[in-house]
Amino acid sequence: MADKHPPQAHRDRPTVYQIRIEGHLGDEWMDWFEGLTATQENNGDTLLTGPVVDQAALHGLLRKVRDLGMTLVWVIRINPGETT
C-alpha cells in the first residue's frame, strides 16, 4: 500500500528554510531570529537562512517578521545539498 504522505528523507533533522524580507534587518533584531543566518542582499533585502524544527516554529518566525513590520517577500524550503 502506497504512503499518502510525501517522503521525508531526514525526519530526524530540522528542515532548512530561507526567508526573504524586504529591507535590511538591523543587528539589534537578530536575537529574535536566533539560529538563523542573516545576509544583507545588494538589492536591499535580508535573507534569513537556517534550520527550523517544525511548522509551528516556522509560523513563529513569520509572526516575528510581521511584528517587526517587515514585508515578507518569500519563504522556501531548502533540500539537503541544494543551493539557491
C-alpha positions, 0 to 999 in steps of 0.5 A: 500500500502506497504512503499518502504522505510525501517522503521525508528523507531526514525526519530526524533533522530540522528542515532548512528554510530561507526567508526573504524580507524586504529591507535590511534587518538591523543587528539589534533584531537578530536575537529574535531570529536566533539560529538563523543566518542573516545576509544583507542582499545588494538589492536591499533585502535580508535573507534569513537562512537556517534550520527550523524544527517544525511548522509551528516554529516556522509560523513563529518566525513569520509572526516575528517578521510581521511584528517587526513590520517587515514585508515578507517577500518569500519563504522556501524550503531548502533540500539537503545539498541544494543551493539557491 
